[in-house]
Amino acid sequence: MSGKKIIAIVGATGGQGGGLARAIAADPHGPFQARAITRNPDSEKARALASLGVEVVAGDADHPASLDKAFHGAYGAFCVTNFWEHASVDREGAQAKAMAHATKKAGLQHVIWSTLEDTRDIIPLTDPRMPVLHGGYNVPHFDSKGQMDQIFKAEAAPTSFLHAAFYWDNFIYFGMGPRAGEDGQLTLALPLGGATLPGVSVEDIGKCAYGIFKRGTSAVGGRFGVAGESLTGEQMAAKMGRALGRPITFFDVPFDTFRGLGFPGAEDIGNMFQVQAIMGDDFLSARSPSISRELNPAMLDFDGWLAKHAKQIPIG
């Protein structure tokens, strides 16, 4: 490992960070060594990373002092937050500030901040089409990250900005998969408003981050939106149906109906889909499959993701 540049990875036991850690570990002749930062170094996921040769250290963005040691001696860092762990814009903002300041203090040369659009820069809170959430946000889990971009620009080490697309893994883990009606017919129901949805395998987000780090500091200041493929609801349903061996129809859920479903985050996610529909081609162009494949030549399209994961999709 001598001479390798250390990439400190926040959220290394999660989807994005884990994908980056595994991508670095899978490239033993590459220039980097992964350092996984986790609140629980003894967890099963942390031990799995250690078995791949990844250095595992304790660190917690809720405790800024712990990041000083975690980032010490590193060349770069991957910074990500998990809004859905707590659903607090204030806590997510505090975590982002802690990471930004720690990267500057450690003198890192290249940081990737996994962010999203602050949709309030695009659609004002006065827009009557959507409810205002959390006291001042259109899409809290987008806006709370996007508003931290200025902190990373002004108060962090040199930073690149990564924008993810819709996780296809949500069909497995977030209850968004197809459901059977009383007649047994499967329906994929999402509130797309007729829009085309860019999607991505969460593992590929980390692999794209690795591609950004390999570009070096020339990538600093750049924005990289990653997606494996952009599809309509009908196209997703048809592809999923072929993979599962059962026909699936698509139902475009009205935004207000989706927001009223009552599960935690329903309003936030409903607003997210509506913002994407309003932005239209601008949202699609900000997440380029072709640029993603330059960063990660093994990038999966939806068929490729389904070939690996279709059997994991629960049928409601």
C-alpha positions, 0 to 999 in steps of 0.5 A: 500500500506504500505510496498510495493516496488515501481516500477517506470515505464517509458513509462507507457502509452505505450504498454510495460510499460502499460502492466507492470503497469496493471500486478502489479495493477492486483496483489493486494497481490503482493509485488509491487506498480506501479508508472507510469511516463508520460509526461502528467499525465492528459492524458486519458491513465494516468487517466485510470491507476490511476483508477486502483490504480496506482500512476501517476507522471510527468517525461520525459526522455528528461528532466533528472532532472524530473527523479530524483523526479520520481524515488525517493523512488522506489525499481526498474524501468522499462526503455524503449524508443520509437524510432518511436516517433522521429526516432532519434538514438541520442535522443534515446541514450540521453534518455537511458543515462538519465534513466540509470544515474537517476536509479543510482542516486536514488539508485534503487535495480533492473532495467529492460532495454527494449533493442534489439540487436546491430546488428553491433556486428553480421553483420558488416556494410561492409556487402553488403546485406543491406544499411547502415542507419543513418550514421552508423547503420544496424537497427537503432531502434535495434542498438541504444538500443543495444549500450546503454547496456554498459551504463546500465551495467556500469552507472546504478543501477543493471540491467536486460535486456529484448528483445522483439519479433515482436509485433503482434499488428503491424497487427492492428496499423502499417499497416502490416495486410492483404490486398485484391487484385483486385480479393478480395483475402487477402494476408499477405505480409512480408519480411521474407526471408523464416525465422520463426518469433518470435512474441508476444502480446505487453501486454505480454511484460509488464507481463513478465517484472513483472515476472522478477521483481518477481525473484528479484535481482537474475535476475540482469545481465540476458537477457530475450527474450520474445515471445509467439510463433514462426511461418513461414509466411505461418503459420501466414497467415493460423491462421489469415485466420481461425480467420477472416473466410477468406483464406489468402495467404502469400507473402514473399516480397523481402527485397529490394522491402520492403525497397523501399516502401517509408513509414517512416522507411521502410529501417529500418524495411526491414533491421530488417527483413533481419537481423533476417533472417540472424541470423536464429536460433540464433534470435529464440533461443534468444526469448524463448516461454518456458522461457516467460511462466515461467515469465508469465504463461498466455502468449498468443500464436498467436491463443490466441492473434487472439481470442482477437484481430482479429476483430481489424485487418484492412483489406487493 
